[in-house]
Amino acid sequence: MTATTLTGASTLAGACATGLVAFDTETTSPSPNTTRLVTVAVVVLTRPDPSVQFTRVDHHWLINPGVPIPDGAAAIHGITTDKAQAEGVDSATAIGQVLEVLTAHQAAGLPVISHNAAFDWTVLDREARRHGHTPPAPTRVVDTFVLDKHADTYRRGSRTLTATAAHYGVTLDHAHEATADALAAARIAWAIASRYPDIGTADLDQLHTQQTGWKADQATSLQEYFRRNDPKAVVDPTWPIHPLPTGWDPTATEETP
């Protein structure tokens, strides 16, 4: 589970041509502070020489989350409690392996592509803390959800991975399967980098910082919209990991009273 020796490119367009990592998760619920990981995919795409095809290495984990998987979640990603218990890797072991793979490739300078990265990285942070691992310290994160909203702010319609893939002409045949979703995010990143040169040619370290600000602005705008009907609506503006809530309980689940 060591990283490639390839030195990461300095721009998103360069990374899309030479090497990047795509990261996606499927979980027991949509609440990052209490959910558990069920599947994780880390797809590594490298091409040190433009005259050759990309080398693809898939890391995929089916995890026993240690809690029941609600029927609604299983209907989305296809993993039932029985399947996870029978075939899944122990959660603490799997989380440690995921962190190892991501950390190694980030140390090599490869960007990590996700769609709605704040969810995936926050869940990984909470799972790391839950199992006694050092929490992740993400660098060079590329969030296709944030980039798309920044580049095409006023486009109407959904910004889900499926909808965004369709908008950019990216095929996604198995939505909510972690490897398929990760690859779709990588292809969307390439499409955005190609369509919007100011993003494609941006320095990856600077782009990471810029996305922090763009996400905050997007959250503020969305919160103002929600408050037209709910004056107390709150949209978390932080990225790529939401702060740990005060009094966070690592044992809590969606069903915890």
Secondary structure as GFF3:
##gff-version 3
##sequence-region A 1 257
A	DSSP	alpha_helix	12	18	.	.	.	ID=ss1
A	DSSP	beta_strand	19	27	.	.	.	ID=ss2
A	DSSP	beta_strand	37	46	.	.	.	ID=ss3
A	DSSP	beta_strand	55	64	.	.	.	ID=ss4
A	DSSP	alpha_helix	71	77	.	.	.	ID=ss5
A	DSSP	alpha_helix	81	87	.	.	.	ID=ss6
A	DSSP	beta_strand	89	90	.	.	.	ID=ss7
A	DSSP	alpha_helix	91	107	.	.	.	ID=ss8
A	DSSP	beta_strand	112	114	.	.	.	ID=ss9
A	DSSP	alpha_helix	117	130	.	.	.	ID=ss10
A	DSSP	beta_strand	141	143	.	.	.	ID=ss11
A	DSSP	alpha_helix	144	151	.	.	.	ID=ss12
A	DSSP	alpha_helix	161	167	.	.	.	ID=ss13
A	DSSP	alpha_helix	178	195	.	.	.	ID=ss14
A	DSSP	alpha_helix	197	200	.	.	.	ID=ss15
A	DSSP	alpha_helix	204	226	.	.	.	ID=ss16
###
